[in-house]
Amino acid sequence: MILKDILHLLNTVFPYIYWPAQWTEVVDLIESCEHDVKVTYVIWKTPPPSRYKLNTDSSALHNPGKIGGGGILREEQGEIIYAFAIPLGEGTNIHEEIQVASYGLNWCIQHGYNNIILEVDYELLTRWILQTSTPPWRIQKFV
């Protein structure tokens, strides 16, 4: 297999790294992995009349690491009003989710869009906003 060819290449290029039992274990472990596919049906619903919907999400290269996020504001017919993507610097997955939602909501308020439905995929953030859970002190200012 390809992995065994890679093992041979690594042993040839890096002869001073000689861990045959460990390399073999790594190759065997990788070859035993199975790809798990899960399909989830998702429907985006338009907001009710006279309301707007802001969907936000975020991404991190590592946790902690470089973080960023984005969002889309749509009106009742589903037409895009505003879309954004922003770098957020360094932080954790908790920081990214709350900061991108906060950024999107602040933009909406500054531009007169006050009747907002916020949709996020981070359950803990939802609990913080609904005040059913207390966020860590270092991110309370964003909530």
Buried (B, 14 or more C-beta within 10 A) or exposed (E): EEBEEEBEEBBEEEEEEEEEEEBEEBBEEEEEEEEEEEEEEEEEEEBEEEBBBBBBBBBBEEEBEBBBBBBBBBBEEEEEBBEBEBEBEEBBBBBBBBBBBBBBBEBBEEEEBEEBEBBBEBEBBBEBBEEEEEBEEEBEEBB
